[in-house]
Amino acid sequence: MSAKQVGRGRLVLILSSERSGSTLTRVLLGQHSRVFAPQEMFLLRYPDYDTWRREKPVAAESMVELFDLLGNPRSIDSLDRELAGMSSPAVYQWLLDQIPAGGRLLDKTPAYANNGESLRRSRELDPFYIWLIRHPLGVIESHVRIKREARAAAPGMLGLRRRVRDSLVRLAATAQGGMTPLARQRETKWVVQQTVIGEFLASVPGRDKLEIRFEDLVRDPVETVAALCQGLGIEQEEGMLGVIGERRSMNVSLGDPNFHKHDRVDPATADGWRQMFSEDNLTLETRKLMQRIGVRR
């Protein structure tokens, strides 16, 4: 890549709860020739590169993937030599200098929504923020289903004991509309994360942010992707919606472990939670927050 081809790109952050469709959004946008979208980077969770490498070593895989996407492969050893001692914002500034002029570096890391500190660390980078919101019961159902499938896959007597225990827990939760302790835990986390995101974005100018709904993305991906491209200031390209992308397994620590099982955008995922849960069993706090941030009931 010649010097004329590189320049300051712009950072794009997808802010969401886990299991809200951030991997789907990343992959769809990553089909664009000007968007470089590796797996979750986690960098903003840490004050500097050295802490990030020490406490989240698996995320180095995403950094290497980014340079593969740029057509400029780099080893993690070479990146360590280049970036050691840098603050996290400085690392992003350096990465943005590697992006082709007019390009976008997309980082989707749901863990950023766990606290305001990670988000505040991003402000000096002047990113564009995408707030991706999914119905809380859609998030809860996805978490519960994945956990149940993992337990069911456990071998031998361990798997049997886990399946029996899960059956008893679900039976006891029937009177509460299926809200098991795990479901309540994920409900609480959804409230915390949406509150953190909402309070942070309240101070961000409208031109630098966009809200989208997971349900709109899977029901009408054409219109939603068009809105995303407009918000990012890029022209929509043919083929972005033709396929979900390369169907390969992702690192379970850096994205959706089941994404490779899908080969299309499925509108049925918008309402799959209705078979298991009822909105009436959500807490009053959750229902009030849904109303405040525009989650349709």
N, C-alpha and C positions, 0 to 999 in steps of 0.2 A: 504494500500500500504506500503510495507516494505521499510526500509532504503536502501536496496540493489537495489530496483527497481527504485529509484528516483535519479536524478542528473541533471546536467546542460543541458537543452534542447537548441534549437536554435530558435531565433525569425525569423519569415518570415513576411514581409510586402508586401501586394498587394497595388500598387500605381496606381491610375486611376482617371478618372472623374466619377461622378455619372452616373448611367445608362449605364455602360460599360461592364457589365457582371461580376462584382466582387463577387456578391452573388453566381452566378453559379460556378465560380472558387472556391470560399470558400467551397461550399457544396460538389463539386466533390473531392477536396483534403481532405475534412473532412471525407470522407469515408475510408481513409487510417488509419490503426491501430496506426500509429505513429504521426498522425497530429491531433492537437486539435484546432478546429476552431470555436470559439464562434461568435456571432454577433459583430457588430462594437464596438470597445472599446473606441475610441476617446482619449485615455490616453495621447498620444504624443502631443496633442493640448495644454496641460496644463503643467506648470512647476512642479507641485507636486500633490500628491494624494488629499490633502485637497481642492485645487482649482478645481480639476476634480470633486470631489463629490459635491462641492457647485454649480458649473456652468453647469455641465452635469450630474445631478443625475440619469437620465434614464439609463445611460451607466453602472451603477452598475449591471443591469440585465445581461449584457454580462459577467461581472466578476463572478457572481454566476453561470452562464451557463458553464463557463470554468471549474469550480470545479465539476460541475455535470458530465461533459465529462470525467474528470479525475477519476471519481468514488470516489471522496472525498468531498462530499457536505459541503459547508460552507455558513453561513448566511452573509448578508452584515454587520450586526452588529459586527460579529467576525472579518471580514476583516477590518472594520473601526478601531477596536482596534489594529490590527496587523500592519496596514499600515499608520496610521495617522502620518503626519509629514515627510513622505518619499518623495524624489524627484521622478518624473515620471520614469527616468531611473532606480532608485533604486527599484521601484515597479516592473518593468519588470525583473530586476535581481532576485528579490524574487520569482516572478511567474515562471521564468525559472528553479529555483531550485525545484519547485514542479512538473515539467514535467518529465516523465520517461526518463531515460538515452537514448539518441539517438532520442528523440522525437522532434517535431516541434510545436511551438506556432504560429498560424497563425492569424494575425490581418489585417483585410481589412477595412480600414476607408477612403473613398474617400476624406473626408475633410482634410486629411493630405496634399493633393496636393494644398491647397489654399495658402500656404505660405512656404517659405523655412525654417522657424524657427522650425516647427514641424519635418521636415525631418532631419535637423541638430541635433536635440535632440536625434535622433535614432542612430547616428554614433557610440557612445561609446558602444552600445550593439552588434555591429558586426552582424547585421541581414543579411538575404538574401532577396534581393528586386526583386519582380516581377512587371515589368511595363506592365500593361494591357492596350492596346490601342484599341479604337473603332473608326470607321469613325465618324467624327463630326456630320454628318447628321443623323447617327444612334442614337447618343446621343440626338440630338435635337428632332428628331421625337418621341423618347420615352418620353422625358420630356413633350412635347406638348400634346401627346396623354393622358398621365396620368392626366395632368391638365384639359384637356377637359372632360375626363371621370368623374373626381371629380366634376366639375361644373355641368355636366349633371345630376349627382346623387343628387344634391341639391333639397330639397323639395319645392313644391308650387311655388309661384310667384318669390321667390328668384332664384330658379333654372331656371325658364323661362327667367327672365331678363338676367341671366348669359349666357344662350344659345343664346339669341338674340344678345347680345353684342359680343360673340365669333364669331357668324356668320358674323357680320358686320366687325369685325377685320380681319377675314380670307378673306372676299371679298376684303377688301382694300389692303391686302397683296398679292393678286393674281398676280399683275403686278411685284412683286418681288419674284416670285417663291415660294410663301407660307411663306416667311420669316416674320412672325409676330414679334411684339416687344419682345414677350417671346422667340421666336426662336433666334433672334439676341442676346438677353441677354445670352442664353445658349451657343451660338457660342462663344461669348467673354469669357465666363467662361472656355470653353474647351481650348481655346488658352492659357489663363493664367495658367491653371492647367498643361497642357502638357509642357509648357515652364518651369514652376517651377520644374516639375519632371525631364525633360531632363537636365536642368542645374545642378541639384543636382547629378544625376546619372553619369554625366560626370566625376566626381571625384571618383567614386566607382570602384574598380577593377572588371574586367570582370568576375572573378570566383564567385563574390558575387551578380550577378544580371542576370536577364533573361527578354527578351522582348517577349511578346506573343500578338497576335491579336485576338480580340473577334471573328472576322469573321472566323479565322482558328479554334477557339475553337468549334464553333457551326457547321462548315462544316466538320471538321475532328477531333472530340474530342479524338479519339484513339491516334493519333499521337501527338496532343497537350498535352494531359495529360501525355503521355510518356515523352515528353520533360520537363514538369514541374517536374515530379518525378526525372528525371536525374539531373536537376538543383538543386533540394533539397537534392540530395544524398540519396534517398530512392528507394527501389525496388517497381515497380508498383504492386499493389495487384489486384487479381481477384475480380470483382464485383464493382470496382470503377465507372464503366460506366453503370452498369446494371440499375440503377435508379438514378434520380436526388437526391433522399434522402427523408427523411420524409416530407410529404407535409403538413406542418403546417404553419399557419400565423405567420409572424414575426412582431416584433414591428416596426411600420412605421418610428420611429426615429433611428432605428438601422439596417436597411436593406431594401430589396426590398419588398414593401407591397403586390405585386402581385405574388411573387415567388410560393406560394402554389397552384396557379392555373395551373401550368405547371407540367407535369409528364414525360417529355422527353426533350432532347436537340434538338431544332428546327432549322435546317439550314436556314429556311425562314427568321429568324430574322436578318440575315446578310444583307439583301438587302431590307427589308420592307420599308425603308425610300424613295426608288425610286418612290413610288406611290404618294408621297407628295412633294418632294423637288428635286432640281437640283443642282449639284455642281457648275454650272455657277453662281449661286446666292450667293455663299459664298464670303466673302471678300478676297481681294488679300492677306492680312496677313494670313488668315486661310489657303489658298491654298499653300502659300509658306511654312508654318509650316508643312502641310501634306506632302509635298515633302521632307522636311528636316528630318522628323522622319519616313519616309517610309510608309505612309498611301497610299495604292494603290487607284488610281482613275479609 
